[in-house]
Amino acid sequence: MLLVEGRVRLRDDQVQLNCDSVRQYQPEAVQGEESVSPEPIETPVVAEEPLVPAVSRRLVISIAQTSDEASDTASLQKLIDTLKEFPGQDKVSLRITNEAKVSTLKLSNLTITYCPELHKRLVELVGEGGIELETIT
């Protein structure tokens, strides 16, 4: 068993673990017994690697507004429910097109994990052309 001493830091919104020292764990000696502390083991050099990938992505979903408000609302709810089934770190935006303009809405309260299964489900809802994955820098 080892006793590891170190620091936990938050850097660029990512948790990092830095090891300061490592030594063999020695439980407290029973009263009257002498405790011998072993020499510390050489501290390993650990590169500061983020635990979470630094690449950030945003899924942009394009939908068209129609004259049927009830159908549009139901379709949007089904889309949101589908996205909620894939929680994660990827951001989501909706690009809504109507006759007059295109509006982009960032869904800041919803993050997802974009994966092949989600892609397949979204294609069924909005079509292949309605899905765009962006890398955020």
N, C-alpha and C positions, 0 to 999 in steps of 0.2 A: 504494500500500500504506500502511496506517495502523498505528500502534502505539497500542494501547489499554491504559491502566492503570486498574485498578479493584479492586473487592473482590467476593468471593463470600461470601454469608452464608447461614446456615440460620436461618429465622425461622418459627416455628410448624410445624416439620417440612417446610418448603418451601424450596427453593434459590432465592436471588435474586441477580442480578448488578447491581452498581452501578458505573457508569463515573465515574472521577475525572478523567481527562484523555485527550485524543486528539491525536496529532500525526502528521505524515507520517513514515513509517519511513525511517531513514537508516542503511544498513549501516555498520559500522566502516570508517573511512578506511584506505586502504593506507598503510603507513609512508612518511613523507616527504610525503604529500599533506595538505592542510589540509581539515578537515571543517567545513562550515558547517551549523549546526543551524537549521532553519527555525523560525519563530515557531509556538508551539502554536496549534492550531485551537481556537476557542471551545468550551468544554466544554458538551455538550448537557445539558439538564435532562431526566432520565429518572425517571418515576414508578416507585415500587417496586411492580411487578406480580408476583404469584406466578406461577411457571411451571406450577404444578399447580392445578387448580380447588380452591377451599376447601370446596366442598360435599362432604360425605361421605355415602355411602349404605350401607344394609344390606339385603340380600336375606334375607327370612325365608321358609323353605320348611316347610310343614306336612305331616307324614306321620303315618299311623296305624300303630301297632304291632298286629300280628295274633298269632294263636296259632301261625303257621307261621314259626318262627325262621329256617329256611334261606331261605325266600322273602324275608323281611324283610331279611336280611343281603345277599342278592343284589341286591335293589332299592336298598338303601342304597349298595352298592358302585357300581352303575350310576349313581346320582345323583352321587356324589362324582367318579367318572371324567368325567362330563359337565361338571361345574363346573370341573374342572382344565383342560379344553380352552379355557377363556375366562379366562386370567389377567388380573389388573388390580388396581384399588385398592378395589373395593367389597367390603364385609365380608359374611359369610354366617353365618346362624344357622339351626338346625333346631328346629322346634317339633314334638315327638313326643308324640302322644296315645295313651294306652292306656285301659283300662277305669277305672282308678283316678285318673289325674291327667294333667296336661299338663306336660312338661318342655321347657325351652328350653336348647339347647346352642349356645354361640358357637364357631364353627370358626375360632379365632384363627390357625391355620397355613394358612388357605386364603382368598385374596382373588381376586375375579373382576372381569370387565367385564360388567356387565349390558347386554344388547343384544337386539334383536328375535330374532336366531337362537337365543340362549340361552333366551329366553322360550319360543319355539316348542318347543324340545327339552324344557324343564321341564314344559310343559303336557302333553306326551306321557307324561311319567313320573308327575306328581303331580296333574294337572288344573289348570284355571284358578284354582280356589278355593284351591289349595295354594301360591300364590305371592303374596308381598306385598313391595313395595319401600318402605323407610322412609328418610327423610332424617334424618341424625344431626346434631344441633346441639351 
